[in-house]
Amino acid sequence: MVRMSGPEARHMGTILRTEKAQTVRLFDGRGRDGLFTVRDIAKTRADLKAVELSEHPAPDGGLTLAVGWGKSKRRDYLLEKIVELQGRGLIFWQGMRSQGALPNDPKAAWNEKFVQAAKQCGAVRLPGLDIVSGGVDGLLSMTGNFDRCYLAWEAEEATTPLSPIMLSKGRTLVVIGPEGGFDPAEADKLIRAGFDPVTLGPSTLRWETAAVYCLSLAMFGAQDRS
């Protein structure tokens, strides 16, 4: 027996108008989901009995995006798309040209956006979500967690197009600058540390467009490999 409480139980009872004996799907965001029968339900709680449970192993690889922090109303869009396009993780970092101060910790509302998107698209696993302080140096401290690291750079020096096959194997990190772009010193430090500079095409993309472009390439590459 499982008892749900809080906002999700309230949503089930008052918004979805779920009734006794209905079958619903639950997931934990870590790869487990199942079908449950509603045994009892009220405005702020629900008692459910498991009918069928499944566990989905974590993928070996996947794309993590490190996005330069900025004051953007389009952040919610990115939070939704990284779930829908099966991104492995999202990192916000403070660039020299970032607008506004990077929060100390991820906000609860960001995770809620993940949950809402997962319910919409049927995902069973939520992306990782991190805040990295210390600018480029903070990013460099994390490179040991990845098999390949790329710098999505709008400069002329970046001539190699990012492709699906580059994102289809292992754990991959792609760094995207804030709305103001990378400072040359930041790009130089990343390249000297082993990040491969890549181009996302001839257009100068908004950061959320660049992020979705990378996620789409990675999803296509994973499907093509399978």
DOPA-746174 format. One line per field, with one value per atom (N, C-alpha, C): residue in one letter; x negated, z, y negated; atom name. Coordinates in Angstrom, 1 decimal. Layout:
BEGIN
code	a  ...
east	X  ...
up	Z  ...
north	Y  ...
site	CA  ...
REM end
This chain:
BEGIN
code	m  m  m  v  v  v  r  r  r  m  m  m  s  s  s  g  g  g  p  p  p  e  e  e  a  a  a  r  r  r  h  h  h  m  m  m  g  g  g  t  t  t  i  i  i  l  l  l  r  r  r  t  t  t  e  e  e  k  k  k  a  a  a  q  q  q  t  t  t  v  v  v  r  r  r  l  l  l  f  f  f  d  d  d  g  g  g  r  r  r  g  g  g  r  r  r  d  d  d  g  g  g  l  l  l  f  f  f  t  t  t  v  v  v  r  r  r  d  d  d  i  i  i  a  a  a  k  k  k  t  t  t  r  r  r  a  a  a  d  d  d  l  l  l  k  k  k  a  a  a  v  v  v  e  e  e  l  l  l  s  s  s  e  e  e  h  h  h  p  p  p  a  a  a  p  p  p  d  d  d  g  g  g  g  g  g  l  l  l  t  t  t  l  l  l  a  a  a  v  v  v  g  g  g  w  w  w  g  g  g  k  k  k  s  s  s  k  k  k  r  r  r  r  r  r  d  d  d  y  y  y  l  l  l  l  l  l  e  e  e  k  k  k  i  i  i  v  v  v  e  e  e  l  l  l  q  q  q  g  g  g  r  r  r  g  g  g  l  l  l  i  i  i  f  f  f  w  w  w  q  q  q  g  g  g  m  m  m  r  r  r  s  s  s  q  q  q  g  g  g  a  a  a  l  l  l  p  p  p  n  n  n  d  d  d  p  p  p  k  k  k  a  a  a  a  a  a  w  w  w  n  n  n  e  e  e  k  k  k  f  f  f  v  v  v  q  q  q  a  a  a  a  a  a  k  k  k  q  q  q  c  c  c  g  g  g  a  a  a  v  v  v  r  r  r  l  l  l  p  p  p  g  g  g  l  l  l  d  d  d  i  i  i  v  v  v  s  s  s  g  g  g  g  g  g  v  v  v  d  d  d  g  g  g  l  l  l  l  l  l  s  s  s  m  m  m  t  t  t  g  g  g  n  n  n  f  f  f  d  d  d  r  r  r  c  c  c  y  y  y  l  l  l  a  a  a  w  w  w  e  e  e  a  a  a  e  e  e  e  e  e  a  a  a  t  t  t  t  t  t  p  p  p  l  l  l  s  s  s  p  p  p  i  i  i  m  m  m  l  l  l  s  s  s  k  k  k  g  g  g  r  r  r  t  t  t  l  l  l  v  v  v  v  v  v  i  i  i  g  g  g  p  p  p  e  e  e  g  g  g  g  g  g  f  f  f  d  d  d  p  p  p  a  a  a  e  e  e  a  a  a  d  d  d  k  k  k  l  l  l  i  i  i  r  r  r  a  a  a  g  g  g  f  f  f  d  d  d  p  p  p  v  v  v  t  t  t  l  l  l  g  g  g  p  p  p  s  s  s  t  t  t  l  l  l  r  r  r  w  w  w  e  e  e  t  t  t  a  a  a  a  a  a  v  v  v  y  y  y  c  c  c  l  l  l  s  s  s  l  l  l  a  a  a  m  m  m  f  f  f  g  g  g  a  a  a  q  q  q  d  d  d  r  r  r  s  s  s
east	-0.9  0.0  -0.9  -0.5  -1.2  -0.3  -0.8  0.1  -0.6  0.1  -0.4  0.2  -0.5  -0.1  -0.7  -0.3  -0.8  -0.3  -1.1  -0.6  -0.1  -0.9  -0.5  0.8  1.0  2.3  3.4  3.2  4.2  4.5  3.5  3.7  4.6  4.3  5.0  6.5  6.7  8.1  8.9  8.3  9.2  9.1  8.0  7.8  8.2  7.6  7.9  9.2  9.7  11.0  10.9  9.8  9.6  10.5  11.1  12.1  11.5  12.2  11.8  12.0  11.1  11.0  10.4  10.1  9.4  7.9  7.4  6.0  5.1  4.1  3.2  1.8  1.0  -0.5  -1.2  -2.2  -3.1  -4.5  -5.4  -6.8  -7.6  -8.8  -9.6  -10.7  -10.8  -11.9  -13.2  -13.4  -14.7  -14.7  -13.7  -13.7  -12.7  -11.9  -10.8  -9.4  -8.6  -7.2  -6.3  -5.0  -4.0  -2.6  -1.7  -0.3  0.3  1.2  1.7  3.2  3.9  5.4  5.6  6.5  6.9  7.8  7.4  8.2  9.1  8.5  9.2  8.6  9.4  8.8  9.6  8.9  9.5  8.8  9.0  8.5  6.9  6.4  5.0  4.2  4.9  4.2  4.9  4.1  4.6  3.9  4.7  4.1  4.3  3.1  3.1  2.4  2.9  2.3  1.6  0.4  -0.4  0.3  0.4  0.8  -0.3  -1.2  -2.3  -3.4  -4.6  -5.8  -6.9  -7.6  -8.7  -9.9  -11.0  -12.3  -13.1  -13.5  -14.2  -15.7  -16.6  -18.0  -18.5  -19.4  -19.9  -20.8  -20.7  -21.5  -22.9  -23.8  -25.2  -25.7  -25.1  -25.6  -24.5  -24.6  -23.6  -24.3  -23.5  -24.0  -23.7  -24.7  -24.5  -24.8  -24.0  -24.2  -24.6  -25.7  -26.1  -25.8  -24.8  -24.3  -24.6  -25.2  -25.6  -24.4  -24.5  -23.3  -23.0  -21.7  -21.2  -19.8  -19.4  -18.0  -17.1  -16.5  -15.7  -14.4  -13.3  -12.0  -11.9  -12.8  -12.7  -13.4  -13.7  -14.4  -13.4  -12.1  -11.1  -11.0  -11.1  -11.1  -12.2  -13.4  -14.5  -14.3  -13.8  -13.6  -12.6  -11.6  -10.7  -11.3  -12.1  -12.6  -13.7  -14.5  -15.5  -14.9  -13.7  -13.0  -12.5  -11.7  -11.1  -12.1  -13.3  -14.3  -15.3  -15.0  -15.8  -17.2  -17.4  -18.7  -19.1  -20.4  -20.9  -21.0  -21.4  -21.5  -21.6  -21.4  -21.5  -22.3  -23.3  -24.1  -24.0  -23.8  -23.8  -25.2  -25.9  -27.2  -27.2  -28.1  -28.2  -29.3  -28.9  -29.9  -30.2  -31.3  -31.7  -30.7  -29.9  -28.9  -27.5  -27.4  -26.1  -25.4  -24.1  -23.3  -22.6  -22.9  -22.3  -23.2  -22.9  -23.8  -23.2  -24.1  -23.7  -23.2  -22.1  -21.6  -22.6  -22.6  -23.5  -23.0  -21.7  -21.2  -20.1  -19.8  -18.7  -17.4  -16.5  -15.2  -14.2  -13.4  -12.4  -11.5  -11.2  -10.3  -10.9  -12.2  -12.8  -12.5  -12.7  -12.4  -10.9  -10.0  -8.6  -8.4  -9.1  -9.0  -9.4  -10.4  -10.8  -9.7  -9.1  -8.0  -6.8  -6.4  -5.3  -5.6  -6.8  -7.2  -7.2  -7.7  -7.8  -6.4  -5.4  -4.1  -3.5  -3.8  -3.3  -3.8  -5.2  -5.8  -6.0  -5.7  -5.9  -7.2  -8.1  -9.5  -9.4  -10.4  -10.4  -11.6  -12.5  -13.8  -13.9  -14.2  -14.4  -15.9  -16.2  -17.6  -18.2  -19.5  -20.2  -20.2  -20.3  -20.2  -21.2  -22.2  -23.3  -23.5  -24.0  -24.5  -26.0  -26.8  -28.3  -28.8  -29.4  -30.0  -31.5  -32.1  -33.5  -33.7  -32.7  -32.8  -33.4  -34.3  -34.9  -35.7  -36.3  -37.1  -36.1  -34.9  -33.9  -33.6  -33.4  -33.1  -34.2  -35.5  -36.6  -36.8  -36.3  -36.4  -35.4  -34.5  -33.5  -33.9  -34.9  -35.1  -35.4  -35.9  -36.1  -34.9  -33.7  -32.4  -32.0  -32.7  -32.3  -33.4  -32.9  -33.8  -34.2  -33.4  -33.7  -33.1  -33.9  -33.4  -33.6  -32.5  -32.5  -32.1  -32.7  -32.4  -31.6  -30.3  -29.5  -29.8  -30.5  -31.1  -30.7  -30.3  -29.8  -31.0  -32.2  -33.3  -33.8  -34.5  -35.0  -35.9  -36.6  -37.6  -36.9  -35.6  -34.9  -34.4  -35.0  -34.6  -34.0  -34.1  -33.6  -32.2  -31.2  -29.8  -29.5  -28.8  -28.3  -27.4  -27.6  -26.8  -26.2  -25.1  -24.5  -25.5  -26.4  -27.3  -28.3  -28.6  -29.5  -28.8  -27.5  -26.7  -26.1  -26.4  -25.7  -26.4  -27.6  -28.4  -28.9  -28.7  -29.2  -28.5  -29.1  -28.6  -29.2  -28.4  -28.9  -28.4  -29.4  -29.1  -29.2  -28.2  -28.3  -28.1  -29.0  -28.9  -28.4  -27.4  -26.8  -26.9  -27.3  -27.5  -26.2  -26.3  -25.1  -24.6  -23.6  -23.0  -24.1  -25.0  -26.1  -27.2  -27.2  -28.2  -29.4  -30.4  -31.6  -32.6  -33.2  -34.4  -35.5  -36.3  -37.4  -38.3  -38.5  -39.4  -38.8  -37.4  -36.7  -36.9  -36.6  -36.7  -38.1  -39.1  -40.5  -40.9  -40.4  -40.7  -40.0  -38.8  -38.1  -38.8  -39.2  -39.9  -41.2  -42.0  -43.3  -43.1  -41.9  -41.7  -41.2  -41.0  -40.6  -39.2  -38.5  -37.1  -37.3  -36.6  -36.6  -35.6  -36.1  -35.1  -34.3  -33.0  -32.1  -31.2  -30.7  -29.7  -28.3  -27.3  -25.9  -25.3  -26.1  -25.6  -25.9  -25.4  -25.7  -24.9  -23.8  -23.0  -23.5  -23.4  -23.7  -22.5  -22.5  -21.3  -21.1  -19.9  -19.6  -20.0  -20.4  -20.9  -19.9  -18.6  -17.7  -17.5  -17.6  -17.6  -18.8  -20.0  -21.2  -21.0  -20.5  -20.3  -19.4  -18.2  -17.3  -17.9  -18.7  -19.4  -20.3  -21.1  -22.0  -21.2  -20.2  -19.4  -18.8  -18.3  -17.7  -18.7  -20.0  -21.0  -21.3  -21.4  -21.7  -20.6  -19.4  -18.3  -18.2  -18.5  -18.6  -19.7  -20.9  -22.0  -21.8  -21.1  -20.7  -19.8  -18.8  -17.9  -18.5  -19.4  -20.1  -21.0  -21.6  -22.5  -21.8  -20.5  -19.7  -19.1
up	0.0  0.0  0.0  -0.8  -0.9  -0.5  0.3  0.7  0.1  -0.7  -1.3  -0.5  -0.3  0.3  -0.3  0.1  -0.4  -1.8  -2.5  -3.8  -4.8  -4.9  -5.9  -5.6  -4.3  -3.9  -4.1  -3.8  -4.0  -5.5  -6.4  -7.8  -8.3  -7.8  -8.2  -7.8  -6.5  -6.0  -6.5  -6.6  -6.8  -8.3  -9.0  -10.4  -11.3  -11.1  -12.0  -11.7  -10.4  -10.0  -10.0  -9.6  -9.5  -8.5  -8.8  -7.9  -7.5  -6.5  -6.0  -7.1  -7.1  -8.0  -9.4  -9.6  -10.8  -10.8  -12.0  -12.1  -12.5  -11.8  -12.2  -12.3  -13.0  -13.1  -12.2  -11.4  -10.6  -11.0  -10.8  -11.1  -10.0  -9.7  -8.7  -9.2  -10.5  -11.1  -11.1  -10.5  -10.5  -11.3  -12.2  -13.0  -12.7  -11.7  -11.3  -11.5  -12.1  -12.2  -12.1  -12.1  -12.0  -12.1  -12.1  -12.1  -10.7  -10.3  -8.9  -9.0  -8.1  -8.0  -6.8  -7.0  -5.9  -4.9  -3.7  -2.7  -1.9  -1.7  -1.0  -1.4  -1.4  -1.9  -1.2  -0.8  -0.2  -0.9  -0.4  -1.0  -0.9  0.2  0.4  0.6  0.3  0.4  -0.5  -0.8  -1.6  -1.2  -1.0  -0.7  -1.9  -2.3  -3.5  -3.3  -4.1  -4.1  -5.4  -5.3  -6.5  -7.3  -8.6  -9.5  -10.4  -10.8  -11.7  -11.5  -11.2  -11.0  -12.0  -12.4  -13.4  -12.9  -13.3  -13.0  -14.2  -14.6  -15.8  -15.5  -15.9  -15.5  -16.1  -15.4  -15.8  -17.1  -18.1  -19.3  -19.0  -19.8  -19.6  -19.9  -20.9  -21.4  -21.3  -22.1  -22.1  -22.1  -22.5  -22.6  -21.3  -20.8  -19.8  -20.3  -20.1  -20.6  -19.4  -19.6  -18.7  -19.3  -18.8  -19.4  -18.5  -19.1  -18.4  -17.8  -16.6  -15.9  -16.5  -16.5  -17.0  -16.5  -16.6  -16.2  -17.4  -17.4  -18.6  -18.2  -18.8  -18.6  -19.3  -20.2  -21.0  -20.3  -19.0  -18.3  -18.1  -17.9  -17.7  -19.0  -20.1  -21.4  -21.4  -21.0  -21.0  -20.1  -18.9  -17.9  -18.4  -19.2  -19.8  -20.8  -21.7  -22.9  -22.5  -21.5  -21.2  -20.7  -20.1  -19.7  -21.0  -21.8  -23.0  -23.9  -24.0  -25.0  -24.3  -23.1  -22.4  -22.1  -21.7  -21.3  -20.0  -19.8  -18.6  -17.4  -17.7  -16.6  -17.1  -16.1  -16.4  -15.3  -15.7  -14.8  -15.1  -14.1  -14.3  -13.8  -14.5  -14.1  -14.3  -13.6  -13.6  -14.6  -15.7  -16.7  -16.4  -17.0  -16.9  -17.4  -18.4  -19.0  -18.5  -17.5  -16.9  -16.4  -16.5  -15.9  -14.7  -13.6  -12.3  -11.6  -10.3  -9.5  -9.5  -9.6  -9.6  -8.2  -8.1  -6.8  -6.2  -4.9  -4.2  -4.4  -4.6  -4.7  -5.8  -6.4  -7.3  -6.6  -7.3  -6.7  -6.8  -5.8  -5.7  -7.0  -7.4  -8.6  -9.8  -9.9  -11.1  -11.2  -10.0  -10.0  -10.3  -9.8  -10.1  -11.6  -12.3  -13.8  -14.4  -13.9  -14.3  -14.1  -13.0  -12.7  -13.6  -13.8  -14.7  -16.1  -16.6  -18.0  -18.0  -17.0  -17.0  -17.0  -16.3  -16.4  -17.7  -18.4  -19.8  -20.8  -20.7  -21.8  -21.4  -20.2  -19.8  -19.3  -19.1  -18.6  -17.2  -17.0  -15.7  -14.9  -15.5  -14.8  -15.0  -14.0  -14.0  -14.2  -15.0  -15.2  -13.8  -13.8  -12.6  -12.8  -11.6  -11.6  -10.6  -11.2  -10.3  -10.5  -9.5  -9.5  -9.3  -10.2  -10.1  -9.9  -8.8  -8.6  -9.1  -9.1  -9.5  -11.0  -11.8  -13.2  -13.9  -14.9  -15.7  -14.8  -13.8  -12.9  -12.2  -11.9  -11.3  -12.3  -13.6  -14.6  -14.8  -14.8  -15.0  -13.9  -12.7  -11.6  -11.8  -12.7  -13.0  -14.2  -14.9  -16.2  -16.0  -14.8  -14.6  -14.6  -14.6  -14.6  -16.0  -17.0  -18.4  -19.3  -20.3  -21.3  -22.4  -22.7  -23.8  -23.3  -23.6  -23.3  -24.5  -24.8  -25.9  -25.5  -26.2  -26.0  -27.2  -27.0  -28.1  -28.2  -29.2  -29.3  -30.6  -30.5  -31.7  -32.5  -32.0  -32.7  -34.0  -34.8  -36.1  -35.9  -34.7  -34.5  -34.4  -34.0  -33.9  -35.3  -35.9  -37.3  -37.4  -36.4  -36.4  -36.0  -36.8  -36.4  -35.4  -34.4  -33.5  -34.2  -34.0  -34.7  -33.8  -34.2  -33.3  -32.9  -33.8  -33.4  -32.3  -32.2  -31.2  -29.8  -29.8  -28.5  -28.2  -29.0  -28.9  -28.1  -27.7  -26.9  -25.6  -24.6  -23.3  -22.7  -21.6  -20.9  -21.5  -22.0  -22.7  -22.0  -22.0  -21.5  -22.6  -22.8  -23.7  -22.9  -23.0  -22.3  -23.2  -22.8  -23.5  -22.7  -23.4  -22.7  -22.3  -21.4  -21.1  -22.3  -22.1  -23.2  -23.8  -23.0  -23.6  -24.2  -24.2  -24.9  -23.9  -24.4  -23.6  -23.7  -22.6  -22.7  -23.3  -24.2  -24.8  -23.8  -22.6  -21.7  -21.2  -21.0  -20.6  -21.7  -22.9  -24.0  -24.1  -24.0  -24.1  -22.9  -21.7  -20.6  -20.8  -21.3  -21.6  -22.7  -23.7  -24.8  -24.4  -23.6  -23.1  -22.1  -21.5  -20.6  -21.3  -22.6  -23.4  -23.9  -23.8  -24.4  -25.9  -26.7  -28.1  -28.5  -29.2  -29.7  -30.8  -30.8  -31.9  -32.2  -33.5  -33.9  -34.0  -33.7  -33.8  -35.1  -36.1  -37.3  -37.6  -38.7  -39.1  -38.3  -37.7  -36.9  -35.5  -35.0  -33.5  -32.8  -32.0  -31.3  -29.9  -29.5  -28.1  -27.3  -26.0  -25.3  -25.2  -25.0  -24.9  -26.2  -27.3  -28.7  -28.9  -28.5  -28.5  -27.7  -26.5  -25.6  -26.3  -26.8  -27.4  -28.7  -29.4  -30.6  -30.2  -29.1  -28.7  -28.2  -27.4  -26.9  -28.0  -29.1  -30.2  -31.0  -31.1  -31.8  -30.9  -29.6  -28.8  -28.8  -28.8  -28.9  -30.2  -31.3  -32.6  -32.6  -32.1  -32.1  -31.3  -30.2  -29.4  -30.1  -30.8  -31.5  -32.7  -33.4  -34.5  -34.1  -33.0  -32.5  -32.1  -31.6  -31.3  -32.5
north	1.2  0.0  -1.3  -2.2  -3.5  -4.6  -5.5  -6.7  -7.9  -8.7  -9.9  -11.1  -12.2  -13.3  -14.6  -15.7  -17.0  -17.3  -18.2  -18.7  -17.7  -16.6  -15.6  -14.9  -14.6  -14.0  -15.0  -16.3  -17.3  -17.4  -17.4  -17.5  -16.3  -15.1  -13.9  -14.0  -14.5  -14.5  -15.6  -16.8  -18.0  -18.5  -18.3  -18.7  -17.6  -16.4  -15.3  -14.6  -14.8  -14.2  -12.7  -12.2  -10.7  -10.1  -9.0  -8.3  -6.9  -6.4  -5.0  -4.0  -3.0  -1.9  -2.3  -3.6  -3.9  -3.4  -3.2  -2.8  -4.0  -4.3  -5.4  -5.0  -5.8  -5.5  -6.4  -5.9  -6.7  -6.4  -7.4  -7.2  -8.0  -7.5  -8.2  -9.1  -9.2  -10.1  -9.5  -8.2  -7.6  -6.3  -6.1  -4.9  -3.9  -4.1  -3.2  -3.7  -2.9  -3.4  -2.1  -2.4  -1.3  -1.7  -0.8  -1.0  -0.7  -1.6  -1.5  -1.6  -0.9  -1.1  -2.0  -2.9  -3.9  -3.2  -3.0  -2.4  -3.4  -4.6  -5.6  -7.0  -8.0  -9.3  -10.4  -11.5  -12.7  -13.9  -15.1  -16.3  -16.3  -15.8  -16.0  -14.7  -13.5  -12.2  -11.2  -10.2  -9.1  -7.8  -6.7  -5.4  -4.6  -3.9  -3.2  -1.8  -0.9  0.5  0.8  1.3  1.6  2.7  2.6  3.6  4.2  3.3  3.7  2.7  3.2  2.4  2.7  1.6  1.8  0.9  1.4  0.7  0.6  -0.6  -0.9  -1.3  -0.5  -0.8  -2.2  -2.8  -4.1  -3.9  -4.8  -4.7  -4.9  -4.2  -4.3  -5.7  -6.4  -7.7  -8.7  -9.7  -10.8  -12.1  -13.1  -14.5  -15.3  -16.0  -17.0  -18.3  -19.3  -20.7  -21.5  -22.3  -23.3  -24.7  -25.4  -26.6  -27.8  -28.8  -30.0  -30.7  -31.1  -31.7  -33.1  -33.4  -34.6  -34.9  -36.2  -36.5  -36.3  -35.1  -34.8  -34.2  -34.7  -34.1  -32.8  -32.5  -31.3  -30.1  -30.2  -29.1  -28.0  -28.3  -27.2  -26.3  -27.0  -26.2  -25.2  -25.6  -24.7  -23.5  -23.8  -22.8  -21.7  -22.2  -21.2  -20.4  -21.0  -20.4  -19.4  -19.6  -18.7  -17.3  -17.4  -16.2  -15.5  -16.3  -15.7  -15.1  -15.7  -15.2  -14.3  -13.9  -12.8  -13.2  -14.5  -14.9  -14.2  -14.0  -13.3  -14.3  -15.6  -16.5  -17.9  -18.9  -20.3  -21.0  -21.8  -22.5  -24.0  -24.8  -26.3  -26.8  -27.6  -28.1  -29.6  -30.3  -31.8  -32.1  -32.7  -33.2  -34.7  -35.1  -36.5  -37.5  -37.0  -37.9  -37.5  -36.7  -36.4  -37.6  -37.7  -38.7  -38.2  -38.9  -38.4  -37.4  -37.2  -36.3  -34.9  -34.0  -32.6  -32.2  -31.5  -31.0  -30.0  -29.9  -28.9  -27.5  -27.3  -25.9  -25.9  -24.7  -24.6  -25.0  -25.6  -26.0  -24.8  -24.7  -23.7  -23.8  -25.0  -25.2  -24.6  -24.5  -23.9  -22.4  -21.8  -20.3  -20.1  -21.0  -20.8  -20.9  -21.8  -21.8  -20.5  -19.9  -18.5  -17.5  -17.6  -16.6  -16.8  -18.1  -18.3  -17.9  -18.1  -17.7  -16.1  -15.5  -14.0  -13.4  -14.0  -13.5  -13.7  -14.8  -15.0  -14.1  -13.7  -12.9  -11.5  -11.1  -9.7  -9.3  -10.3  -9.9  -9.3  -8.4  -7.7  -8.2  -9.0  -9.4  -10.9  -11.6  -13.1  -13.4  -14.4  -14.8  -15.2  -15.1  -15.7  -17.2  -17.9  -19.4  -19.9  -20.7  -21.2  -22.7  -23.3  -24.7  -24.6  -25.2  -25.2  -26.6  -26.9  -28.2  -28.2  -29.3  -29.4  -29.6  -29.8  -30.1  -28.9  -29.1  -28.1  -27.1  -27.6  -26.7  -25.7  -26.1  -25.2  -24.1  -24.4  -23.5  -22.5  -23.0  -22.1  -21.1  -21.4  -20.5  -19.3  -19.4  -18.3  -17.4  -17.8  -17.1  -15.6  -15.2  -13.8  -12.9  -13.6  -12.8  -12.5  -13.0  -12.9  -12.2  -11.6  -10.9  -11.9  -12.9  -13.9  -15.2  -16.3  -17.6  -18.5  -19.3  -20.2  -21.6  -22.5  -23.9  -24.4  -24.7  -25.3  -26.8  -27.1  -28.5  -29.1  -30.4  -31.1  -31.8  -31.6  -32.3  -31.6  -32.3  -31.7  -30.6  -30.5  -29.5  -28.1  -28.1  -26.8  -26.4  -25.5  -25.1  -23.7  -22.9  -21.5  -21.5  -21.1  -21.1  -20.0  -20.3  -19.3  -18.3  -17.0  -16.0  -15.0  -14.3  -13.3  -12.2  -11.8  -10.7  -11.2  -12.4  -13.0  -12.9  -12.9  -12.9  -11.5  -10.5  -9.2  -8.2  -8.5  -7.5  -8.1  -7.4  -7.8  -9.0  -9.5  -10.6  -11.9  -12.8  -13.9  -15.2  -16.2  -17.5  -18.5  -19.4  -20.5  -21.8  -22.7  -24.0  -25.0  -25.7  -26.8  -28.1  -29.2  -30.4  -31.1  -32.1  -32.9  -33.8  -34.6  -35.3  -36.3  -36.7  -37.6  -36.8  -35.5  -34.7  -34.5  -33.8  -33.5  -34.7  -35.0  -35.9  -35.1  -35.7  -34.9  -34.2  -34.7  -34.1  -32.8  -32.8  -31.6  -30.5  -30.8  -29.9  -29.3  -30.2  -29.8  -28.8  -29.0  -28.1  -26.8  -26.7  -25.5  -24.7  -25.3  -24.6  -24.1  -24.9  -24.4  -23.2  -23.1  -22.0  -20.8  -20.9  -19.7  -19.7  -20.8  -20.9  -21.1  -20.3  -20.5  -21.6  -22.7  -23.7  -23.2  -23.4  -23.0  -24.2  -24.1  -25.1  -24.5  -25.3  -24.9  -25.4  -25.9  -26.3  -27.8  -28.3  -29.7  -30.8  -30.4  -31.4  -31.5  -32.8  -33.0  -32.7  -31.6  -31.1  -31.7  -31.9  -32.2  -30.9  -31.1  -30.0  -28.9  -29.2  -28.1  -27.3  -28.1  -27.4  -26.5  -27.0  -26.2  -24.9  -25.1  -23.9  -22.9  -23.3  -22.4  -21.7  -22.5  -21.9  -20.8  -21.0  -20.0  -18.7  -19.0  -17.9  -17.1  -17.7  -17.0  -16.2  -16.7  -16.0  -14.7  -14.9  -13.7  -12.7  -13.1  -12.1  -11.4  -12.1  -11.5  -10.5  -10.9  -10.0  -8.7  -8.8  -7.6  -6.7  -7.3  -6.5  -5.8  -6.5  -6.0  -4.8  -4.9  -3.9  -2.6  -2.8  -1.6  -1.0
site	N  CA  C  N  CA  C  N  CA  C  N  CA  C  N  CA  C  N  CA  C  N  CA  C  N  CA  C  N  CA  C  N  CA  C  N  CA  C  N  CA  C  N  CA  C  N  CA  C  N  CA  C  N  CA  C  N  CA  C  N  CA  C  N  CA  C  N  CA  C  N  CA  C  N  CA  C  N  CA  C  N  CA  C  N  CA  C  N  CA  C  N  CA  C  N  CA  C  N  CA  C  N  CA  C  N  CA  C  N  CA  C  N  CA  C  N  CA  C  N  CA  C  N  CA  C  N  CA  C  N  CA  C  N  CA  C  N  CA  C  N  CA  C  N  CA  C  N  CA  C  N  CA  C  N  CA  C  N  CA  C  N  CA  C  N  CA  C  N  CA  C  N  CA  C  N  CA  C  N  CA  C  N  CA  C  N  CA  C  N  CA  C  N  CA  C  N  CA  C  N  CA  C  N  CA  C  N  CA  C  N  CA  C  N  CA  C  N  CA  C  N  CA  C  N  CA  C  N  CA  C  N  CA  C  N  CA  C  N  CA  C  N  CA  C  N  CA  C  N  CA  C  N  CA  C  N  CA  C  N  CA  C  N  CA  C  N  CA  C  N  CA  C  N  CA  C  N  CA  C  N  CA  C  N  CA  C  N  CA  C  N  CA  C  N  CA  C  N  CA  C  N  CA  C  N  CA  C  N  CA  C  N  CA  C  N  CA  C  N  CA  C  N  CA  C  N  CA  C  N  CA  C  N  CA  C  N  CA  C  N  CA  C  N  CA  C  N  CA  C  N  CA  C  N  CA  C  N  CA  C  N  CA  C  N  CA  C  N  CA  C  N  CA  C  N  CA  C  N  CA  C  N  CA  C  N  CA  C  N  CA  C  N  CA  C  N  CA  C  N  CA  C  N  CA  C  N  CA  C  N  CA  C  N  CA  C  N  CA  C  N  CA  C  N  CA  C  N  CA  C  N  CA  C  N  CA  C  N  CA  C  N  CA  C  N  CA  C  N  CA  C  N  CA  C  N  CA  C  N  CA  C  N  CA  C  N  CA  C  N  CA  C  N  CA  C  N  CA  C  N  CA  C  N  CA  C  N  CA  C  N  CA  C  N  CA  C  N  CA  C  N  CA  C  N  CA  C  N  CA  C  N  CA  C  N  CA  C  N  CA  C  N  CA  C  N  CA  C  N  CA  C  N  CA  C  N  CA  C  N  CA  C  N  CA  C  N  CA  C  N  CA  C  N  CA  C  N  CA  C  N  CA  C  N  CA  C  N  CA  C  N  CA  C  N  CA  C  N  CA  C  N  CA  C  N  CA  C  N  CA  C  N  CA  C  N  CA  C  N  CA  C  N  CA  C  N  CA  C  N  CA  C  N  CA  C  N  CA  C  N  CA  C  N  CA  C  N  CA  C  N  CA  C  N  CA  C  N  CA  C  N  CA  C  N  CA  C  N  CA  C  N  CA  C  N  CA  C  N  CA  C  N  CA  C  N  CA  C  N  CA  C  N  CA  C  N  CA  C  N  CA  C  N  CA  C  N  CA  C  N  CA  C  N  CA  C  N  CA  C  N  CA  C  N  CA  C  N  CA  C  N  CA  C  N  CA  C  N  CA  C  N  CA  C  N  CA  C  N  CA  C  N  CA  C  N  CA  C  N  CA  C  N  CA  C  N  CA  C  N  CA  C  N  CA  C  N  CA  C  N  CA  C  N  CA  C  N  CA  C  N  CA  C  N  CA  C  N  CA  C  N  CA  C  N  CA  C  N  CA  C
REM end
